[in-house]
Amino acid sequence: MKIYFPDYYKDFECIKDKCKHSCCIGWEIDIDNASLSYYESVGGDFGKKLRDNISLKDTPHFILDKDERCPFLNSSNLCDIYIHCGREHLCEICSNHPRFVNVFSDREEWGLGMCCEAAAHIILNHKSPVRMICEIPDDTETEDIIKIRQSIINVLQMRNKSIKERFGILSEEYHIDFSEHKFEYWKEVFLNLEILDNEWESILSKDATPDYSWMYKEEYQLMLEQLAVYFVLRYINKENQDNIKGWLSLSGLGVYMISELFAREDNKSGEVFEDLCRMYSSEIEYSLDNVEELLFELA
């Protein structure tokens, strides 16, 4: 089995207590069977605390407190399981997040999810054009969908053209009208999706005059490129090859919505842009219902 990952993948490292949007808060944390067996074997007071804070109903999971914090996220925003038991005894979801794996018959593709602020920073500030690396070197790609995806990425990485021009080329090639609906239309669509964070709703609802002067600055052209490539790598693969147009449209919609929301922000900085990408990823990519609803709207 060949394993592929973007060239920034191994740069990721959890920033632990420095994280402003901890994945240990507000997310259901399921426990895999191997970790559960270990937690049930831990002795002493900490073992009792482990078992007292695990629900075995449906899928085993940690019982969040009233503030939706993991019971093992301490007051310093560090993980007590990591401290008491070691990194190797974190459950799979904690050990892997925000990494994701797409498994196909002949290959695995590993990536970083942008719902994590550290991952978003790495992805959006990667300076060179993103390349997929194979742990088993092989210059021969036989899958048509991989060739198609790479051809899309090649267009998105045409740095002698603006991001708008690059999407214009893809629009002609794939017969997609990326500007078919205006922001107010999509704003209402997004407001009617499942919303996980009230801050996201506030940002969508903001009534402000957009300012697009930032868009053609070199730093933001680069961030928009890396954002677009991220979506294409995440969405266009063997599993979704029967609807390349739909998934490419969804990639374009993500870039469009984040750009429009950023244009309405008073404080325009790389950090604010990164946080919008993080929120978009959390709200859309991690809700199957939201993804399906947007694909339906784009059909």
NORSUL-V659408 format. One record per residue. RES is the residue in three letters. PHI is phi in radians with two decimals (none if undefined). PSI is psi in degrees with one decimal (* if undefined). D_CENTER is the distance of its C-alpha to the mean C-alpha in Angstrom with 1 decimal. Layout:
RES;PHI;PSI;D_CENTER, RES;PHI;PSI;D_CENTER
//
This chain:
MET;none;123.4;24.6, LYS;-1.48;142.5;22.8, ILE;-2.06;125.1;19.5, TYR;-2.05;146.4;17.4, PHE;-2.72;152.8;14.6, PRO;-1.15;153.0;13.7, ASP;-1.17;-10.4;16.3, TYR;-1.61;-5.2;14.2, TYR;-0.96;-45.4;12.9, LYS;-1.42;0.8;15.9, ASP;-1.37;-13.6;15.7, PHE;-1.26;137.1;13.3, GLU;-2.60;132.5;15.4, CYS;-1.02;135.9;14.8, ILE;-1.64;6.4;16.6, LYS;0.92;-121.1;18.1, ASP;-1.23;-10.4;20.4, LYS;-1.44;-7.9;19.3, CYS;-1.26;131.2;15.9, LYS;-1.50;-19.3;16.3, HIS;-2.29;71.3;13.7, SER;-1.05;135.1;14.4, CYS;-1.29;-3.3;12.5, CYS;-1.58;6.0;16.2, ILE;-2.21;124.8;16.9, GLY;1.47;0.3;16.3, TRP;-2.02;137.7;14.5, GLU;-1.19;131.1;16.8, ILE;-1.99;98.3;17.3, ASP;-1.36;154.0;18.9, ILE;-2.06;124.1;21.4, ASP;-1.27;162.4;22.1, ASN;-1.09;-41.4;25.8, ALA;-1.12;-42.7;26.5, SER;-1.16;-40.0;25.2, LEU;-1.06;-43.8;27.1, SER;-1.06;-40.1;30.2, TYR;-1.16;-46.5;30.0, TYR;-1.05;-34.1;29.4, GLU;-1.24;-15.9;32.5, SER;-1.69;-11.5;34.5, VAL;-1.21;133.4;33.9, GLY;-1.67;-178.2;37.1, GLY;1.26;-169.3;38.3, ASP;-1.10;-37.2;37.0, PHE;-1.23;-35.7;33.4, GLY;-1.08;-40.5;33.6, LYS;-1.13;-40.9;35.0, LYS;-1.10;-39.8;32.2, LEU;-1.00;-53.3;29.7, ARG;-1.20;-30.9;31.5, ASP;-1.24;-18.8;32.2, ASN;-1.99;22.3;28.5, ILE;-2.06;130.4;27.3, SER;-1.73;132.2;27.6, LEU;-1.70;4.2;28.6, LYS;-1.23;132.9;28.4, ASP;0.96;-123.9;26.4, THR;-1.41;127.1;23.6, PRO;-0.94;136.7;24.6, HIS;-2.72;162.1;22.5, PHE;-1.33;145.6;23.1, ILE;-1.55;110.6;24.8, LEU;-1.20;151.8;23.1, ASP;-1.43;-174.0;25.6, LYS;-1.11;-22.3;26.6, ASP;-1.69;13.3;23.9, GLU;1.09;29.3;21.2, ARG;-1.63;143.9;21.1, CYS;-1.03;136.6;21.2, PRO;-1.11;-11.6;24.9, PHE;-1.86;8.7;24.4, LEU;-1.55;108.7;22.6, ASN;-1.40;-178.3;25.7, SER;-1.16;-16.8;26.9, SER;-1.65;9.4;25.7, ASN;1.04;37.3;22.1, LEU;-2.06;157.2;22.6, CYS;-1.56;121.0;22.5, ASP;-1.22;-28.0;26.0, ILE;-1.16;-43.6;25.3, TYR;-1.04;-44.5;24.2, ILE;-1.19;-44.5;27.3, HIS;-1.49;-33.2;29.8, CYS;-1.99;-17.6;28.7, GLY;1.72;155.2;26.8, ARG;-1.01;-34.8;23.3, GLU;-1.18;-11.6;24.4, HIS;-1.90;11.9;24.8, LEU;-1.16;146.0;21.4, CYS;-1.20;162.3;20.3, GLU;-0.98;-42.9;17.9, ILE;-1.14;-34.5;14.9, CYS;-1.31;-39.0;15.6, SER;-1.21;-35.4;16.4, ASN;-1.56;-35.2;13.4, HIS;-1.01;136.9;10.5, PRO;-1.65;20.3;7.7, ARG;-1.21;148.7;9.1, PHE;-2.39;157.6;9.2, VAL;-2.30;128.7;12.3, ASN;-1.84;121.5;13.6, VAL;-1.86;126.8;17.3, PHE;-2.18;176.8;19.9, SER;-1.09;-33.9;23.7, ASP;-2.07;1.6;24.0, ARG;-2.82;156.7;20.8, GLU;-2.06;141.5;17.6, GLU;-2.08;122.1;14.5, TRP;-1.78;145.5;12.3, GLY;-2.65;174.8;9.0, LEU;-1.94;132.5;6.7, GLY;-1.45;135.8;3.2, MET;-1.36;0.7;3.0, CYS;-1.18;-15.5;4.4, CYS;-1.65;130.1;7.1, GLU;-1.14;-33.9;9.5, ALA;-1.18;-41.4;11.0, ALA;-1.15;-42.9;8.2, ALA;-1.03;-41.5;7.6, HIS;-1.10;-44.3;11.4, ILE;-1.10;-47.5;11.9, ILE;-1.12;-49.0;9.9, LEU;-1.31;-20.5;11.5, ASN;-1.86;12.5;14.8, HIS;-1.22;122.3;15.4, LYS;-1.41;-39.3;18.8, SER;-1.54;158.5;19.8, PRO;-1.01;133.7;18.6, VAL;-1.15;137.5;16.0, ARG;-2.20;143.6;17.8, MET;-1.50;131.0;17.1, ILE;-1.88;139.9;19.3, CYS;-1.93;129.5;21.3, GLU;-1.16;-24.5;22.8, ILE;-1.90;102.1;25.8, PRO;-0.92;131.2;26.8, ASP;-2.79;116.3;27.4, ASP;-1.51;-2.6;27.9, THR;-1.83;117.3;28.4, GLU;-1.87;124.5;25.8, THR;-1.79;-21.0;27.4, GLU;-1.36;125.8;24.7, ASP;-1.04;-39.3;25.0, ILE;-1.11;-33.5;21.4, ILE;-1.22;-38.4;20.3, LYS;-1.13;-41.4;23.0, ILE;-1.12;-45.8;21.9, ARG;-1.06;-42.7;18.3, GLN;-1.15;-33.9;19.7, SER;-1.16;-35.6;22.1, ILE;-1.15;-45.0;19.4, ILE;-1.10;-39.1;17.7, ASN;-1.01;-40.5;21.2, VAL;-1.15;-45.1;21.8, LEU;-1.12;-18.7;18.6, GLN;-1.78;16.6;19.9, MET;-1.34;88.2;23.4, ARG;-1.32;-4.8;23.7, ASN;-1.46;-2.4;27.2, LYS;-2.16;156.4;25.9, SER;-1.28;161.6;23.8, ILE;-1.01;-38.5;20.4, LYS;-1.09;-41.3;22.4, GLU;-1.17;-37.6;24.8, ARG;-1.13;-43.5;22.3, PHE;-1.18;-28.0;20.9, GLY;-1.11;-39.5;24.6, ILE;-1.11;-44.4;25.3, LEU;-1.16;-34.5;22.6, SER;-1.05;-43.8;23.9, GLU;-1.21;-41.1;27.4, GLU;-1.20;-37.6;26.5, TYR;-1.89;6.5;24.5, HIS;0.98;50.8;26.4, ILE;-2.04;129.6;23.6, ASP;-1.70;93.8;24.5, PHE;-1.16;-15.6;21.4, SER;-1.93;24.4;23.6, GLU;-1.05;-40.8;25.2, HIS;-2.06;148.5;24.3, LYS;-1.52;174.4;24.3, PHE;-1.03;-41.4;22.1, GLU;-1.07;-34.6;24.3, TYR;-1.13;-51.2;23.8, TRP;-1.19;-31.8;20.0, LYS;-0.99;-46.0;20.2, GLU;-1.18;-37.7;22.3, VAL;-1.06;-47.7;20.1, PHE;-1.17;-36.0;17.1, LEU;-1.18;-21.0;19.6, ASN;-1.65;0.2;20.7, LEU;-1.41;169.6;17.5, GLU;-1.09;127.0;16.8, ILE;-1.97;126.1;16.0, LEU;-1.65;-27.0;14.8, ASP;-2.28;127.3;15.5, ASN;-1.07;-28.1;18.7, GLU;-1.11;-36.3;17.6, TRP;-1.10;-42.2;15.3, GLU;-1.09;-40.6;18.4, SER;-1.11;-40.5;20.5, ILE;-1.16;-42.5;18.4, LEU;-1.12;-33.9;18.6, SER;-1.49;-8.0;22.3, LYS;-1.03;132.3;23.3, ASP;-1.81;99.0;26.4, ALA;-2.54;152.8;26.5, THR;-1.38;124.5;27.8, PRO;-1.24;144.3;25.2, ASP;-2.17;116.1;25.8, TYR;-1.79;9.7;24.5, SER;-1.11;-23.7;26.4, TRP;-1.21;-26.6;23.4, MET;-1.09;-32.7;21.8, TYR;-1.67;7.3;24.2, LYS;-1.27;143.2;24.1, GLU;-0.98;-42.5;23.2, GLU;-1.10;-35.7;20.5, TYR;-1.43;-31.5;18.6, GLN;-1.05;-39.9;19.4, LEU;-1.16;-43.9;17.7, MET;-1.14;-37.9;14.6, LEU;-1.15;-38.9;14.6, GLU;-1.06;-48.9;15.2, GLN;-1.17;-33.0;12.4, LEU;-1.13;-46.3;10.0, ALA;-1.11;-43.6;11.9, VAL;-1.13;-39.1;12.1, TYR;-0.99;-49.2;8.4, PHE;-1.07;-44.1;8.4, VAL;-1.11;-43.1;11.7, LEU;-1.13;-34.5;11.0, ARG;-1.35;-37.7;8.4, TYR;-1.67;-36.1;10.8, ILE;-1.71;106.6;14.2, ASN;-2.70;-176.0;15.8, LYS;-1.05;-35.9;18.9, GLU;-1.13;-31.7;17.8, ASN;-1.89;16.6;17.2, GLN;-1.20;-15.8;20.1, ASP;-1.40;-6.3;22.3, ASN;-2.45;54.4;20.4, ILE;-1.03;-41.8;19.3, LYS;-1.07;-42.3;20.3, GLY;-1.13;-45.3;18.3, TRP;-1.26;-32.4;15.0, LEU;-1.20;-38.2;15.9, SER;-1.08;-40.9;16.9, LEU;-1.14;-36.7;13.6, SER;-1.08;-46.4;12.0, GLY;-1.11;-38.0;14.9, LEU;-1.11;-39.9;14.6, GLY;-1.06;-45.7;11.2, VAL;-1.11;-42.2;12.8, TYR;-1.10;-49.5;16.0, MET;-1.14;-42.5;14.9, ILE;-1.11;-39.9;13.1, SER;-1.11;-44.5;16.3, GLU;-1.13;-40.7;18.6, LEU;-1.17;-39.7;17.4, PHE;-1.16;-35.5;17.6, ALA;-1.10;-21.1;21.0, ARG;-1.72;2.4;22.1, GLU;-1.48;136.4;21.3, ASP;-1.21;-43.4;24.5, ASN;-1.64;106.8;23.0, LYS;-1.81;109.9;21.3, SER;-2.57;163.1;19.9, GLY;-1.03;-36.5;17.1, GLU;-1.14;-40.7;16.1, VAL;-1.15;-41.7;16.1, PHE;-1.07;-45.2;14.0, GLU;-1.02;-40.8;11.3, ASP;-1.22;-34.6;11.5, LEU;-1.10;-41.0;11.4, CYS;-1.11;-41.9;8.1, ARG;-1.05;-46.4;6.8, MET;-1.15;-42.8;8.9, TYR;-1.01;-46.8;8.1, SER;-1.05;-45.7;4.5, SER;-1.08;-42.0;6.7, GLU;-1.37;-33.8;9.5, ILE;-1.81;-57.1;8.8, GLU;-1.14;-26.5;6.3, TYR;-1.75;17.4;7.8, SER;-2.25;105.6;11.1, LEU;-1.03;-38.3;12.9, ASP;-1.07;-42.7;15.7, ASN;-1.15;-41.8;13.8, VAL;-1.07;-46.2;12.5, GLU;-1.12;-38.4;16.1, GLU;-1.13;-40.7;17.7, LEU;-1.20;-39.1;16.1, LEU;-1.08;-37.6;17.1, PHE;-1.12;-44.6;20.5, GLU;-1.09;-32.1;20.9, LEU;-1.49;-12.4;20.1, ALA;-1.16;*;22.6
//
